[in-house]
Amino acid sequence: MIRLQNVTYLVSDQDEALRFFVDALGFEVRQDQTFDGGWRRVVVGPAEGDTGLVLVLARAAADAPVGSQAGADVAFFLETDDFAAAHARMTAHGVHFREEPRHEPYGTVAIFEDLYGAPWDLIEPPRA
């Protein structure tokens, strides 16, 4: 079996990114360790024991495409079981939504922006 385990997510400031992912999005810190030479590995993932995909918050080089890693496209899709609660939490933490929630055949969805203006989807799939 082959699985995608980690995805590198470029950030300008790891502490600022940690606050965003933990406080605003509800992720948990899976690893925050500084190694010899000062290199820091910060890993966040969904809370509540989810063992799926995690993000490695990597400090970007000065010329890296922070905020435009996928161009203008949505690169990340944050799935929730309770859209209203997730939307309220994120809004209370100052997350900018580009649109009002909408109902599509594939679920309730709204595009929001991360710390750098990159678009993400918040989505609650339809219940079976």
MOPAC internal coordinates of N, CA, C and O (Angstrom, degrees):
PM7 1SCF
backbone

  N    0.0000 0     0.00 0     0.00 0    0    0    0
  C    1.4562 1     0.00 0     0.00 0    1    0    0
  C    1.5256 1   108.38 1     0.00 0    2    1    0
  O    1.2310 1   120.82 1   -40.66 1    3    2    1
  N    1.3100 1   116.03 1   139.34 1    3    2    1
  C    1.4533 1   122.13 1   175.01 1    5    3    2
  C    1.5219 1   108.11 1  -119.70 1    6    5    3
  O    1.2310 1   120.65 1   -46.97 1    7    6    5
  N    1.3352 1   116.36 1   133.03 1    7    6    5
  C    1.4612 1   121.69 1   179.09 1    9    7    6
  C    1.5086 1   109.62 1  -132.14 1   10    9    7
  O    1.2310 1   120.87 1   -31.87 1   11   10    9
  N    1.2989 1   115.94 1   148.13 1   11   10    9
  C    1.4595 1   120.96 1   170.22 1   13   11   10
  C    1.5207 1   106.18 1   -84.33 1   14   13   11
  O    1.2310 1   120.57 1   -58.95 1   15   14   13
  N    1.3207 1   116.52 1   121.05 1   15   14   13
  C    1.4545 1   120.37 1  -172.88 1   17   15   14
  C    1.5295 1   112.83 1  -103.25 1   18   17   15
  O    1.2310 1   120.14 1   129.25 1   19   18   17
  N    1.3216 1   117.34 1   -50.75 1   19   18   17
  C    1.4570 1   122.40 1  -176.43 1   21   19   18
  C    1.5149 1   110.09 1  -125.93 1   22   21   19
  O    1.2310 1   121.03 1   -30.67 1   23   22   21
  N    1.3284 1   115.63 1   149.33 1   23   22   21
  C    1.4541 1   122.07 1   174.12 1   25   23   22
  C    1.5238 1   107.14 1  -129.33 1   26   25   23
  O    1.2310 1   120.60 1   -49.93 1   27   26   25
  N    1.3183 1   116.46 1   130.07 1   27   26   25
  C    1.4643 1   120.48 1   176.86 1   29   27   26
  C    1.5181 1   109.11 1   -76.68 1   30   29   27
  O    1.2310 1   121.15 1   -50.05 1   31   30   29
  N    1.3159 1   115.40 1   129.95 1   31   30   29
  C    1.4583 1   122.74 1  -179.95 1   33   31   30
  C    1.5246 1   107.19 1  -121.47 1   34   33   31
  O    1.2310 1   120.58 1   -67.70 1   35   34   33
  N    1.3216 1   116.49 1   112.30 1   35   34   33
  C    1.4617 1   120.81 1  -175.85 1   37   35   34
  C    1.5220 1   111.83 1   -73.62 1   38   37   35
  O    1.2310 1   121.21 1   -46.88 1   39   38   37
  N    1.3261 1   115.29 1   133.12 1   39   38   37
  C    1.4639 1   121.97 1   179.70 1   41   39   38
  C    1.5196 1   109.40 1  -134.37 1   42   41   39
  O    1.2310 1   120.89 1   -23.97 1   43   42   41
  N    1.3149 1   115.90 1   156.03 1   43   42   41
  C    1.4646 1   121.03 1   176.36 1   45   43   42
  C    1.5237 1   111.58 1   -83.05 1   46   45   43
  O    1.2310 1   120.73 1   146.79 1   47   46   45
  N    1.3275 1   116.21 1   -33.21 1   47   46   45
  C    1.4598 1   121.69 1  -176.15 1   49   47   46
  C    1.5248 1   107.92 1  -143.41 1   50   49   47
  O    1.2310 1   120.16 1   -61.86 1   51   50   49
  N    1.3157 1   117.30 1   118.14 1   51   50   49
  C    1.4643 1   120.50 1  -175.98 1   53   51   50
  C    1.5241 1   112.72 1   -66.94 1   54   53   51
  O    1.2310 1   119.44 1   143.95 1   55   54   53
  N    1.3238 1   118.67 1   -36.05 1   55   54   53
  C    1.4622 1   120.21 1   179.36 1   57   55   54
  C    1.5245 1   110.94 1   -66.78 1   58   57   55
  O    1.2310 1   120.50 1   136.07 1   59   58   57
  N    1.3242 1   116.64 1   -43.93 1   59   58   57
  C    1.4616 1   120.99 1   177.08 1   61   59   58
  C    1.5321 1   110.51 1   -61.71 1   62   61   59
  O    1.2310 1   120.39 1   137.24 1   63   62   61
  N    1.3199 1   116.87 1   -42.76 1   63   62   61
  C    1.4595 1   121.08 1   179.19 1   65   63   62
  C    1.5255 1   111.20 1   -64.67 1   66   65   63
  O    1.2310 1   120.34 1   140.30 1   67   66   65
  N    1.3191 1   116.96 1   -39.70 1   67   66   65
  C    1.4709 1   119.99 1   176.84 1   69   67   66
  C    1.5192 1   111.12 1   -58.90 1   70   69   67
  O    1.2310 1   120.30 1   133.84 1   71   70   69
  N    1.3160 1   117.03 1   -46.16 1   71   70   69
  C    1.4734 1   120.14 1   179.21 1   73   71   70
  C    1.5219 1   110.52 1   -59.53 1   74   73   71
  O    1.2310 1   120.13 1   136.69 1   75   74   73
  N    1.3306 1   117.36 1   -43.31 1   75   74   73
  C    1.4638 1   121.18 1  -179.77 1   77   75   74
  C    1.5310 1   110.98 1   -62.35 1   78   77   75
  O    1.2310 1   120.66 1   128.29 1   79   78   77
  N    1.3201 1   116.35 1   -51.71 1   79   78   77
  C    1.4605 1   119.38 1  -175.61 1   81   79   78
  C    1.5293 1   112.95 1   -69.37 1   82   81   79
  O    1.2310 1   120.15 1   142.74 1   83   82   81
  N    1.3218 1   117.32 1   -37.26 1   83   82   81
  C    1.4609 1   120.28 1  -178.47 1   85   83   82
  C    1.5272 1   111.41 1   -81.19 1   86   85   83
  O    1.2310 1   120.11 1   127.84 1   87   86   85
  N    1.3251 1   117.40 1   -52.16 1   87   86   85
  C    1.4611 1   120.20 1  -175.43 1   89   87   86
  C    1.5243 1   112.90 1   -75.13 1   90   89   87
  O    1.2310 1   120.11 1   129.50 1   91   90   89
  N    1.3143 1   117.39 1   -50.50 1   91   90   89
  C    1.4646 1   120.80 1  -174.07 1   93   91   90
  C    1.5247 1   113.04 1   -80.94 1   94   93   91
  O    1.2310 1   120.09 1   139.08 1   95   94   93
  N    1.3425 1   117.44 1   -40.92 1   95   94   93
  C    1.4600 1   119.56 1  -175.83 1   97   95   94
  C    1.5218 1   113.68 1   -97.40 1   98   97   95
  O    1.2310 1   119.89 1   165.86 1   99   98   97
  N    1.3304 1   117.82 1   -14.14 1   99   98   97
  C    1.4626 1   120.49 1   176.85 1  101   99   98
  C    1.5192 1   114.92 1    83.55 1  102  101   99
  O    1.2310 1   119.86 1  -163.00 1  103  102  101
  N    1.3269 1   117.87 1    17.00 1  103  102  101
  C    1.4564 1   121.09 1   176.88 1  105  103  102
  C    1.5287 1   109.29 1   -73.77 1  106  105  103
  O    1.2310 1   120.84 1   -10.56 1  107  106  105
  N    1.3253 1   115.99 1   169.44 1  107  106  105
  C    1.4551 1   120.74 1   173.76 1  109  107  106
  C    1.5268 1   108.68 1  -119.93 1  110  109  107
  O    1.2310 1   121.49 1   -25.94 1  111  110  109
  N    1.3240 1   114.76 1   154.06 1  111  110  109
  C    1.4551 1   120.72 1   177.74 1  113  111  110
  C    1.5271 1   107.48 1   -79.31 1  114  113  111
  O    1.2310 1   120.73 1   -57.12 1  115  114  113
  N    1.3162 1   116.22 1   122.88 1  115  114  113
  C    1.4677 1   121.21 1   177.38 1  117  115  114
  C    1.5292 1   110.79 1   -95.33 1  118  117  115
  O    1.2310 1   120.70 1   150.78 1  119  118  117
  N    1.3341 1   116.27 1   -29.22 1  119  118  117
  C    1.4624 1   120.76 1   177.94 1  121  119  118
  C    1.5199 1   108.33 1  -158.69 1  122  121  119
  O    1.2310 1   120.79 1   -42.38 1  123  122  121
  N    1.3107 1   116.10 1   137.62 1  123  122  121
  C    1.4583 1   122.86 1   171.95 1  125  123  122
  C    1.5189 1   105.90 1  -147.16 1  126  125  123
  O    1.2310 1   121.41 1   -84.18 1  127  126  125
  N    1.3070 1   114.91 1    95.82 1  127  126  125
  C    1.4559 1   120.76 1  -171.68 1  129  127  126
  C    1.5252 1   110.19 1  -137.85 1  130  129  127
  O    1.2310 1   121.27 1   -45.30 1  131  130  129
  N    1.3255 1   115.17 1   134.70 1  131  130  129
  C    1.4564 1   120.77 1   175.69 1  133  131  130
  C    1.5233 1   108.30 1  -105.69 1  134  133  131
  O    1.2310 1   121.15 1   -49.24 1  135  134  133
  N    1.3154 1   115.40 1   130.76 1  135  134  133
  C    1.4630 1   122.37 1  -175.98 1  137  135  134
  C    1.5253 1   110.45 1  -103.11 1  138  137  135
  O    1.2310 1   121.47 1    -9.22 1  139  138  137
  N    1.3283 1   114.80 1   170.78 1  139  138  137
  C    1.4627 1   120.10 1   175.72 1  141  139  138
  C    1.5192 1   109.25 1   -52.15 1  142  141  139
  O    1.2310 1   120.69 1   -41.78 1  143  142  141
  N    1.3011 1   116.28 1   138.22 1  143  142  141
  C    1.4516 1   120.92 1  -179.12 1  145  143  142
  C    1.5157 1   112.65 1    91.29 1  146  145  143
  O    1.2310 1   120.03 1   175.45 1  147  146  145
  N    1.3606 1   117.55 1    -4.55 1  147  146  145
  C    1.4560 1   121.43 1   175.98 1  149  147  146
  C    1.5198 1   115.97 1    89.70 1  150  149  147
  O    1.2310 1   119.64 1   179.55 1  151  150  149
  N    1.3502 1   118.29 1    -0.45 1  151  150  149
  C    1.4686 1   120.00 1   179.17 1  153  151  150
  C    1.5166 1   109.20 1   -70.69 1  154  153  151
  O    1.2310 1   120.57 1   -49.53 1  155  154  153
  N    1.3149 1   116.52 1   130.47 1  155  154  153
  C    1.4577 1   122.56 1  -176.85 1  157  155  154
  C    1.5185 1   110.02 1  -114.04 1  158  157  155
  O    1.2310 1   120.77 1   -49.51 1  159  158  157
  N    1.3235 1   116.14 1   130.49 1  159  158  157
  C    1.4696 1   122.13 1   176.23 1  161  159  158
  C    1.5222 1   107.57 1  -108.96 1  162  161  159
  O    1.2310 1   121.31 1   -61.90 1  163  162  161
  N    1.3371 1   115.10 1   118.10 1  163  162  161
  C    1.4577 1   121.96 1   179.59 1  165  163  162
  C    1.5272 1   107.45 1  -120.76 1  166  165  163
  O    1.2310 1   120.93 1   -55.90 1  167  166  165
  N    1.3294 1   115.83 1   124.10 1  167  166  165
  C    1.4593 1   121.35 1  -177.65 1  169  167  166
  C    1.5239 1   108.10 1  -127.79 1  170  169  167
  O    1.2310 1   120.67 1   -48.88 1  171  170  169
  N    1.3449 1   116.33 1   131.12 1  171  170  169
  C    1.4567 1   121.93 1   177.10 1  173  171  170
  C    1.5216 1   109.05 1  -127.22 1  174  173  171
  O    1.2310 1   121.47 1   -26.36 1  175  174  173
  N    1.3262 1   114.78 1   153.64 1  175  174  173
  C    1.4585 1   119.97 1   177.63 1  177  175  174
  C    1.5103 1   110.41 1  -156.04 1  178  177  175
  O    1.2310 1   120.62 1    -8.05 1  179  178  177
  N    1.3092 1   116.43 1   171.95 1  179  178  177
  C    1.4589 1   120.41 1   178.73 1  181  179  178
  C    1.5312 1   111.10 1   -56.92 1  182  181  179
  O    1.2310 1   120.62 1   -34.87 1  183  182  181
  N    1.3011 1   116.42 1   145.13 1  183  182  181
  C    1.4604 1   121.97 1  -179.80 1  185  183  182
  C    1.5239 1   110.73 1   -77.79 1  186  185  183
  O    1.2310 1   121.99 1     2.00 1  187  186  185
  N    1.3030 1   113.80 1  -178.00 1  187  186  185
  C    1.4662 1   122.53 1   174.00 1  189  187  186
  C    1.5189 1   113.42 1    67.29 1  190  189  187
  O    1.2310 1   120.46 1  -143.88 1  191  190  189
  N    1.3334 1   116.73 1    36.12 1  191  190  189
  C    1.4493 1   120.47 1   172.11 1  193  191  190
  C    1.5114 1   116.41 1    76.03 1  194  193  191
  O    1.2310 1   119.54 1  -171.35 1  195  194  193
  N    1.3093 1   118.49 1     8.65 1  195  194  193
  C    1.4667 1   120.62 1   177.25 1  197  195  194
  C    1.5214 1   108.17 1   -63.45 1  198  197  195
  O    1.2310 1   120.33 1   -52.34 1  199  198  197
  N    1.3094 1   116.98 1   127.66 1  199  198  197
  C    1.4591 1   120.53 1  -177.54 1  201  199  198
  C    1.5227 1   112.22 1  -103.04 1  202  201  199
  O    1.2310 1   120.08 1  -165.14 1  203  202  201
  N    1.3182 1   117.45 1    14.86 1  203  202  201
  C    1.4547 1   121.41 1  -178.06 1  205  203  202
  C    1.5128 1   113.08 1   -76.35 1  206  205  203
  O    1.2310 1   121.16 1    24.14 1  207  206  205
  N    1.2866 1   115.39 1  -155.86 1  207  206  205
  C    1.4501 1   124.75 1  -175.53 1  209  207  206
  C    1.5305 1   111.77 1   -55.81 1  210  209  207
  O    1.2310 1   120.66 1   -41.51 1  211  210  209
  N    1.3238 1   116.35 1   138.49 1  211  210  209
  C    1.4550 1   121.92 1   176.23 1  213  211  210
  C    1.5194 1   109.65 1  -124.66 1  214  213  211
  O    1.2310 1   120.95 1   -19.44 1  215  214  213
  N    1.3193 1   115.78 1   160.56 1  215  214  213
  C    1.4658 1   122.06 1   178.84 1  217  215  214
  C    1.5151 1   110.01 1  -106.85 1  218  217  215
  O    1.2310 1   120.77 1   -47.88 1  219  218  217
  N    1.3134 1   116.13 1   132.12 1  219  218  217
  C    1.4539 1   122.53 1   172.52 1  221  219  218
  C    1.5206 1   105.64 1   -95.32 1  222  221  219
  O    1.2310 1   120.10 1   -67.25 1  223  222  221
  N    1.3289 1   117.42 1   112.75 1  223  222  221
  C    1.4572 1   122.24 1  -178.07 1  225  223  222
  C    1.5163 1   108.58 1   -82.77 1  226  225  223
  O    1.2310 1   121.06 1   -84.54 1  227  226  225
  N    1.3048 1   115.57 1    95.46 1  227  226  225
  C    1.4664 1   121.79 1  -174.17 1  229  227  226
  C    1.5197 1   110.55 1   -98.02 1  230  229  227
  O    1.2310 1   121.16 1   -50.35 1  231  230  229
  N    1.3014 1   115.38 1   129.65 1  231  230  229
  C    1.4727 1   120.28 1   177.20 1  233  231  230
  C    1.5230 1   108.39 1   -66.75 1  234  233  231
  O    1.2310 1   121.49 1   -56.16 1  235  234  233
  N    1.2965 1   114.76 1   123.84 1  235  234  233
  C    1.4613 1   121.52 1  -173.81 1  237  235  234
  C    1.5237 1   111.84 1   -80.96 1  238  237  235
  O    1.2310 1   121.59 1   -30.60 1  239  238  237
  N    1.3068 1   114.56 1   149.40 1  239  238  237
  C    1.4601 1   120.74 1   170.99 1  241  239  238
  C    1.5257 1   108.31 1   -68.74 1  242  241  239
  O    1.2310 1   120.32 1   -18.14 1  243  242  241
  N    1.3169 1   117.00 1   161.86 1  243  242  241
  C    1.4633 1   121.85 1  -175.86 1  245  243  242
  C    1.5283 1   113.41 1   -56.98 1  246  245  243
  O    1.2310 1   119.97 1   147.09 1  247  246  245
  N    1.3168 1   117.66 1   -32.91 1  247  246  245
  C    1.4671 1   120.53 1  -177.11 1  249  247  246
  C    1.5337 1   113.79 1   -99.40 1  250  249  247
  O    1.2310 1   120.04 1  -169.15 1  251  250  249
  N    1.3265 1   117.53 1    10.85 1  251  250  249
  C    1.4690 1   121.46 1  -177.78 1  253  251  250
  C    1.5322 1   110.95 1   -75.51 1  254  253  251
  O    1.2310 1   120.31 1   -26.80 1  255  254  253
  N    1.3200 1   117.01 1   153.20 1  255  254  253
  C    1.4712 1   121.60 1  -176.31 1  257  255  254
  C    1.5346 1   114.01 1   -82.61 1  258  257  255
  O    1.2310 1   119.96 1  -124.09 1  259  258  257
  N    1.3222 1   117.68 1    55.91 1  259  258  257
  C    1.4588 1   121.33 1   179.29 1  261  259  258
  C    1.5282 1   108.81 1   -60.67 1  262  261  259
  O    1.2310 1   120.45 1   -52.31 1  263  262  261
  N    1.3081 1   116.74 1   127.69 1  263  262  261
  C    1.4598 1   121.69 1   179.33 1  265  263  262
  C    1.5108 1   114.11 1    87.16 1  266  265  263
  O    1.2310 1   120.25 1   171.07 1  267  266  265
  N    1.3130 1   117.13 1    -8.93 1  267  266  265
  C    1.4672 1   118.54 1   178.64 1  269  267  266
  C    1.5259 1   110.85 1  -137.35 1  270  269  267
  O    1.2310 1   121.25 1  -146.52 1  271  270  269
  N    1.3121 1   115.22 1    33.48 1  271  270  269
  C    1.4520 1   121.23 1  -178.26 1  273  271  270
  C    1.5234 1   112.29 1   -61.31 1  274  273  271
  O    1.2310 1   120.41 1   154.25 1  275  274  273
  N    1.3167 1   116.82 1   -25.75 1  275  274  273
  C    1.4673 1   121.27 1   179.39 1  277  275  274
  C    1.5269 1   110.31 1  -119.28 1  278  277  275
  O    1.2310 1   120.58 1  -156.17 1  279  278  277
  N    1.3152 1   116.49 1    23.83 1  279  278  277
  C    1.4586 1   119.04 1  -176.41 1  281  279  278
  C    1.5154 1   109.28 1    67.51 1  282  281  279
  O    1.2310 1   120.35 1    43.54 1  283  282  281
  N    1.3157 1   116.93 1  -136.46 1  283  282  281
  C    1.4634 1   121.60 1   179.72 1  285  283  282
  C    1.5241 1   112.16 1   -92.84 1  286  285  283
  O    1.2310 1   120.25 1  -179.47 1  287  286  285
  N    1.3411 1   117.12 1     0.53 1  287  286  285
  C    1.4644 1   121.20 1  -176.90 1  289  287  286
  C    1.5182 1   111.85 1   -83.29 1  290  289  287
  O    1.2310 1   121.06 1   -24.27 1  291  290  289
  N    1.3226 1   115.58 1   155.73 1  291  290  289
  C    1.4563 1   121.57 1   171.19 1  293  291  290
  C    1.5215 1   107.21 1   -72.76 1  294  293  291
  O    1.2310 1   120.75 1   -55.67 1  295  294  293
  N    1.3204 1   116.18 1   124.33 1  295  294  293
  C    1.4622 1   120.58 1  -179.63 1  297  295  294
  C    1.5223 1   112.10 1  -105.29 1  298  297  295
  O    1.2310 1   120.39 1   157.44 1  299  298  297
  N    1.3311 1   116.86 1   -22.56 1  299  298  297
  C    1.4564 1   120.89 1  -174.61 1  301  299  298
  C    1.5209 1   109.85 1  -127.82 1  302  301  299
  O    1.2310 1   121.18 1   -40.38 1  303  302  301
  N    1.3143 1   115.36 1   139.62 1  303  302  301
  C    1.4583 1   122.98 1  -176.57 1  305  303  302
  C    1.5199 1   107.24 1  -124.82 1  306  305  303
  O    1.2310 1   120.93 1   -69.07 1  307  306  305
  N    1.3204 1   115.83 1   110.93 1  307  306  305
  C    1.4531 1   122.16 1  -177.77 1  309  307  306
  C    1.5210 1   108.29 1   -94.84 1  310  309  307
  O    1.2310 1   120.76 1   -70.59 1  311  310  309
  N    1.3331 1   116.15 1   109.41 1  311  310  309
  C    1.4643 1   121.39 1  -176.87 1  313  311  310
  C    1.5175 1   110.15 1   -92.44 1  314  313  311
  O    1.2310 1   121.13 1   -40.47 1  315  314  313
  N    1.3341 1   115.44 1   139.53 1  315  314  313
  C    1.4519 1   121.87 1   179.50 1  317  315  314
  C    1.5240 1   110.23 1  -134.43 1  318  317  315
  O    1.2310 1   120.97 1   -23.77 1  319  318  317
  N    1.3240 1   115.74 1   156.23 1  319  318  317
  C    1.4665 1   121.64 1   173.90 1  321  319  318
  C    1.5252 1   110.86 1   -91.86 1  322  321  319
  O    1.2310 1   120.44 1   168.10 1  323  322  321
  N    1.3368 1   116.76 1   -11.90 1  323  322  321
  C    1.4636 1   121.07 1  -178.01 1  325  323  322
  C    1.5351 1   108.37 1  -139.96 1  326  325  323
  O    1.2310 1   121.11 1   -92.76 1  327  326  325
  N    1.3199 1   115.47 1    87.24 1  327  326  325
  C    1.4612 1   121.15 1  -176.03 1  329  327  326
  C    1.5268 1   111.16 1   -57.77 1  330  329  327
  O    1.2310 1   120.25 1   132.87 1  331  330  329
  N    1.3253 1   117.12 1   -47.13 1  331  330  329
  C    1.4673 1   120.56 1  -175.67 1  333  331  330
  C    1.5257 1   111.29 1   -59.31 1  334  333  331
  O    1.2310 1   119.99 1   135.64 1  335  334  333
  N    1.3149 1   117.62 1   -44.36 1  335  334  333
  C    1.4676 1   120.99 1  -179.27 1  337  335  334
  C    1.5324 1   110.95 1   -67.53 1  338  337  335
  O    1.2310 1   120.20 1   136.36 1  339  338  337
  N    1.3266 1   117.22 1   -43.64 1  339  338  337
  C    1.4681 1   120.45 1   179.55 1  341  339  338
  C    1.5186 1   110.75 1   -64.34 1  342  341  339
  O    1.2310 1   120.49 1   136.96 1  343  342  341
  N    1.3222 1   116.67 1   -43.04 1  343  342  341
  C    1.4658 1   121.77 1   179.17 1  345  343  342
  C    1.5315 1   110.25 1   -61.95 1  346  345  343
  O    1.2310 1   120.14 1   135.81 1  347  346  345
  N    1.3247 1   117.34 1   -44.19 1  347  346  345
  C    1.4685 1   121.70 1  -179.97 1  349  347  346
  C    1.5316 1   110.65 1   -63.95 1  350  349  347
  O    1.2310 1   120.11 1   136.24 1  351  350  349
  N    1.3198 1   117.39 1   -43.76 1  351  350  349
  C    1.4637 1   121.58 1   179.63 1  353  351  350
  C    1.5226 1   110.20 1   -61.06 1  354  353  351
  O    1.2310 1   120.97 1   132.34 1  355  354  353
  N    1.3236 1   115.75 1   -47.66 1  355  354  353
  C    1.4537 1   120.47 1  -177.33 1  357  355  354
  C    1.5250 1   111.48 1   -65.45 1  358  357  355
  O    1.2310 1   120.34 1   137.41 1  359  358  357
  N    1.3114 1   116.95 1   -42.59 1  359  358  357
  C    1.4628 1   121.74 1   178.89 1  361  359  358
  C    1.5308 1   110.25 1   -62.80 1  362  361  359
  O    1.2310 1   120.50 1   138.62 1  363  362  361
  N    1.3273 1   116.65 1   -41.38 1  363  362  361
  C    1.4671 1   120.78 1   178.73 1  365  363  362
  C    1.5265 1   111.86 1   -63.23 1  366  365  363
  O    1.2310 1   120.21 1   154.11 1  367  366  365
  N    1.3171 1   117.21 1   -25.89 1  367  366  365
  C    1.4685 1   121.77 1   178.94 1  369  367  366
  C    1.5295 1   111.71 1   -95.45 1  370  369  367
  O    1.2310 1   120.34 1  -166.97 1  371  370  369
  N    1.3212 1   116.95 1    13.03 1  371  370  369
  C    1.4543 1   120.96 1   173.16 1  373  371  370
  C    1.5156 1   115.90 1    82.99 1  374  373  371
  O    1.2310 1   119.92 1  -166.70 1  375  374  373
  N    1.3230 1   117.75 1    13.30 1  375  374  373
  C    1.4652 1   120.14 1   177.98 1  377  375  374
  C    1.5252 1   108.48 1   -68.62 1  378  377  375
  O    1.2310 1   120.84 1   -47.52 1  379  378  377
  N    1.3259 1   116.00 1   132.48 1  379  378  377
  C    1.4635 1   121.51 1  -179.20 1  381  379  378
  C    1.5320 1   110.48 1   -89.14 1  382  381  379
  O    1.2310 1   120.88 1   -58.90 1  383  382  381
  N    1.3287 1   115.92 1   121.10 1  383  382  381
  C    1.4589 1   122.03 1   173.79 1  385  383  382
  C    1.5196 1   108.13 1   -97.30 1  386  385  383
  O    1.2310 1   120.95 1   -47.84 1  387  386  385
  N    1.3179 1   115.78 1   132.16 1  387  386  385
  C    1.4618 1   121.17 1   179.98 1  389  387  386
  C    1.5132 1   112.68 1   -77.58 1  390  389  387
  O    1.2310 1   120.36 1   166.03 1  391  390  389
  N    1.3137 1   116.91 1   -13.97 1  391  390  389
  C    1.4657 1   121.32 1  -175.24 1  393  391  390
  C    1.5194 1   109.58 1  -154.02 1  394  393  391
  O    1.2310 1   121.73 1   -16.16 1  395  394  393
  N    1.3060 1   114.30 1   163.84 1  395  394  393
  C    1.4547 1   120.52 1   172.60 1  397  395  394
  C    1.5266 1   108.26 1   -75.65 1  398  397  395
  O    1.2310 1   119.77 1   -27.34 1  399  398  397
  N    1.3357 1   118.05 1   152.66 1  399  398  397
  C    1.4579 1   119.64 1   176.01 1  401  399  398
  C    1.5305 1   110.71 1   -55.80 1  402  401  399
  O    1.2310 1   121.29 1   -38.07 1  403  402  401
  N    1.3218 1   115.13 1   141.93 1  403  402  401
  C    1.4685 1   120.37 1   178.70 1  405  403  402
  C    1.5143 1   108.85 1  -132.79 1  406  405  403
  O    1.2310 1   121.78 1   -25.80 1  407  406  405
  N    1.3224 1   114.21 1   154.20 1  407  406  405
  C    1.4610 1   121.25 1  -178.76 1  409  407  406
  C    1.5174 1   108.79 1  -105.04 1  410  409  407
  O    1.2310 1   121.62 1   -59.38 1  411  410  409
  N    1.3214 1   114.50 1   120.62 1  411  410  409
  C    1.4548 1   122.45 1   179.82 1  413  411  410
  C    1.5254 1   108.39 1  -119.63 1  414  413  411
  O    1.2310 1   119.65 1   -14.14 1  415  414  413
  N    1.3223 1   118.28 1   165.86 1  415  414  413
  C    1.4685 1   119.69 1   177.62 1  417  415  414
  C    1.5384 1   112.67 1   -58.21 1  418  417  415
  O    1.2310 1   120.16 1   153.63 1  419  418  417
  N    1.3371 1   117.30 1   -26.37 1  419  418  417
  C    1.4642 1   121.56 1  -178.87 1  421  419  418
  C    1.5252 1   112.89 1   -92.92 1  422  421  419
  O    1.2310 1   119.95 1  -178.78 1  423  422  421
  N    1.3486 1   117.70 1     1.22 1  423  422  421
  C    1.4548 1   120.40 1   174.90 1  425  423  422
  C    1.5109 1   113.68 1   136.60 1  426  425  423
  O    1.2310 1   121.11 1     3.65 1  427  426  425
  N    1.3196 1   115.49 1  -176.35 1  427  426  425
  C    1.4638 1   122.58 1   174.84 1  429  427  426
  C    1.5186 1   106.79 1   -87.77 1  430  429  427
  O    1.2310 1   120.89 1   -48.24 1  431  430  429
  N    1.3323 1   115.90 1   131.76 1  431  430  429
  C    1.4600 1   119.76 1  -172.13 1  433  431  430
  C    1.5222 1   111.00 1  -146.56 1  434  433  431
  O    1.2310 1   121.06 1   -28.48 1  435  434  433
  N    1.3291 1   115.57 1   151.52 1  435  434  433
  C    1.4622 1   122.46 1   171.31 1  437  435  434
  C    1.5193 1   107.52 1  -154.32 1  438  437  435
  O    1.2310 1   120.88 1   -38.15 1  439  438  437
  N    1.3221 1   115.92 1   141.85 1  439  438  437
  C    1.4621 1   121.32 1   177.95 1  441  439  438
  C    1.5278 1   108.79 1   -87.71 1  442  441  439
  O    1.2310 1   121.17 1   -49.38 1  443  442  441
  N    1.3390 1   115.36 1   130.62 1  443  442  441
  C    1.4619 1   120.68 1   175.08 1  445  443  442
  C    1.5207 1   108.75 1  -125.47 1  446  445  443
  O    1.2310 1   120.96 1   -11.24 1  447  446  445
  N    1.3253 1   115.78 1   168.76 1  447  446  445
  C    1.4590 1   121.47 1  -179.11 1  449  447  446
  C    1.5232 1   110.79 1  -111.48 1  450  449  447
  O    1.2310 1   121.35 1   -37.53 1  451  450  449
  N    1.3343 1   115.02 1   142.47 1  451  450  449
  C    1.4557 1   119.36 1   174.11 1  453  451  450
  C    1.5307 1   109.17 1   -81.20 1  454  453  451
  O    1.2310 1   120.38 1    11.13 1  455  454  453
  N    1.3050 1   116.88 1  -168.87 1  455  454  453
  C    1.4731 1   122.23 1  -177.92 1  457  455  454
  C    1.5206 1   113.89 1   -56.99 1  458  457  455
  O    1.2310 1   120.66 1   154.29 1  459  458  457
  N    1.3283 1   116.35 1   -25.71 1  459  458  457
  C    1.4584 1   120.99 1  -172.42 1  461  459  458
  C    1.5245 1   112.85 1  -111.08 1  462  461  459
  O    1.2310 1   120.58 1  -170.10 1  463  462  461
  N    1.3252 1   116.49 1     9.90 1  463  462  461
  C    1.4576 1   120.52 1   178.14 1  465  463  462
  C    1.5066 1   114.93 1    88.91 1  466  465  463
  O    1.2310 1   119.54 1  -177.40 1  467  466  465
  N    1.3177 1   118.48 1     2.60 1  467  466  465
  C    1.4615 1   121.29 1   179.11 1  469  467  466
  C    1.5283 1   110.09 1   -73.41 1  470  469  467
  O    1.2310 1   120.11 1   -42.30 1  471  470  469
  N    1.3371 1   117.40 1   137.70 1  471  470  469
  C    1.4601 1   120.09 1  -178.41 1  473  471  470
  C    1.5306 1   113.38 1   -78.90 1  474  473  471
  O    1.2310 1   121.36 1   -41.41 1  475  474  473
  N    1.3228 1   115.00 1   138.59 1  475  474  473
  C    1.4600 1   124.47 1   173.74 1  477  475  474
  C    1.5308 1   106.79 1  -128.72 1  478  477  475
  O    1.2310 1   120.34 1   -23.34 1  479  478  477
  N    1.3173 1   116.96 1   156.66 1  479  478  477
  C    1.4633 1   121.68 1   169.64 1  481  479  478
  C    1.5125 1   109.58 1  -101.88 1  482  481  479
  O    1.2310 1   120.23 1   -46.24 1  483  482  481
  N    1.3090 1   117.16 1   133.76 1  483  482  481
  C    1.4568 1   122.92 1   164.05 1  485  483  482
  C    1.5049 1   104.70 1  -100.48 1  486  485  483
  O    1.2310 1   119.94 1   -55.83 1  487  486  485
  N    1.3302 1   117.72 1   124.17 1  487  486  485
  C    1.4522 1   120.28 1  -174.19 1  489  487  486
  C    1.5298 1   112.06 1  -140.40 1  490  489  487
  O    1.2310 1   122.04 1   -42.04 1  491  490  489
  N    1.3129 1   113.69 1   137.96 1  491  490  489
  C    1.4730 1   121.17 1   170.17 1  493  491  490
  C    1.5113 1   106.79 1  -116.35 1  494  493  491
  O    1.2310 1   120.02 1   -69.68 1  495  494  493
  N    1.3338 1   117.56 1   110.32 1  495  494  493
  C    1.4699 1   119.66 1   179.89 1  497  495  494
  C    1.5143 1   110.70 1   -62.22 1  498  497  495
  O    1.2310 1   120.15 1   -23.03 1  499  498  497
  N    1.3226 1   117.31 1   156.97 1  499  498  497
  C    1.4731 1   119.39 1   177.23 1  501  499  498
  C    1.5216 1   110.75 1   -64.15 1  502  501  499
  O    1.2310 1   121.30 1   -30.72 1  503  502  501
  N    1.2951 1   115.12 1   149.28 1  503  502  501
  C    1.4681 1   119.66 1   177.86 1  505  503  502
  C    1.5207 1   108.86 1   -80.51 1  506  505  503
  O    1.2310 1   121.69 1   -39.76 1  507  506  505
  N    1.3076 1   114.37 1   140.24 1  507  506  505
  C    1.4736 1   119.49 1  -178.03 1  509  507  506
  C    1.5086 1   111.91 1   -75.74 1  510  509  507
  O    1.2310 1   120.10 1   180.00 1  511  510  509

